[in-house]
């Protein structure tokens, strides 16, 4: 079996819908696509949003792929013309080289392909951040906001620990999750005052 880059057989179609299209065509948002099922959410009925916003235009030739929170794996095959939020990427397969349903099936099951798709989108938008090919202005994190570190209440003082509030540490922050995981350790009210609450 010959392997080819997705960019050789499909393209991300960022055609921006006109104001008239936004008002007249059915709208698809991320909330309208089920996670990990490849289907529209239960009860979804294609209808216009009747609100002007920046949206992408799609047709029944596209595959819609949710780029926000990719771990939810929101992929769907529309059978109508419409507009979608820019949080969804309309992917247009080359009909002579790639079957649309096959692409949909692969995106539904192959997280690696979805991850590489989003990496290519990131590189297309921002370039290689190490080489800074697009000449983005560099600023320190401190210029963007206040940086605060956490404090560790002394472990030799048992009164610092209890069940008053979760104690979030670096092992609760994971690359593959949007939210921190539940902490296994808790602080007492005394311990919280010695730590840093958010």
C-alpha positions, 0 to 999 in steps of 0.5 A: 500500500502506498502512503501519501501525505494528506495534503497531496489528496485533500485540502483544508478549505477556508472559504469564508462565507458571505454575509448572505450565506451566513444568514441563509445557509444552515449553520454547524457549530462544534456543539452540533457534532457528537464526540468520537461518533462521526455523527451530528448530535441528537436533535440537530436540524440544519437551519440558519443561525441568522447572525453575521459572523466569520464562518467557513462555507462547506458543501456535501463534498467536504468532511468537517473536522473540529480543530478545537479540543481535538481529543473529542474527535468531532468529525462529520459528513454533511449532506447539505450546503452550509456554513460552520464555525471557524473552530471546524475545518472543512476538508475537501478531498480530491475526488479522483484520489481520495473517497470522502467517506474513507477520509471520514472513517480514517479521521474518526478512528486515527488520532495520529492523523488528526494530530498531524492534521492539526500540527500542519494547520498550526505550522501553516498559520504560525510557522515554526515557532523556533525558527520564527519564519513569519517574524512574529514579535517576541515578548516575555510571558511576564509582559502578557500577565502576572506570573505566580508560582505555587507554594508548598505547605510544609509536609512536616506539619500534618495540620496543613493536609486534610480534605478542605481543597484540592492541591493541584501539582504539576502531575495534574497538568497533562499534555493530552488534556484541556483540564487538570486531573483530580488531585490525589492530595487535599489541603486543610484550610490552614494549608490553603492559607500557606499555599496559593489559591486560585 
